[in-house]
Amino acid sequence: MLLMFCADEHAQTVVEAIRAAACTSNPGDGLIVVSELADVLRIRSGKRGDAAL
């Protein structure tokens, strides 16, 4: 399992990069699931949202 978090404006680029790297055209290549985050907090700096990514 690979978890990737990014700002909305980068999501499509990230999805395409993962697909290009993972695609073998055989069964079992996997799934890419895109989901929204309610919030994110960087513990060390206290930054929230996109600034924390």
Buried (B, 14 or more C-beta within 10 A) or exposed (E): EEEEEBEEEBBEEBBEEBEEEEEEEEEEEEEEEEEEEEEEEEEEEEEEEEEBE
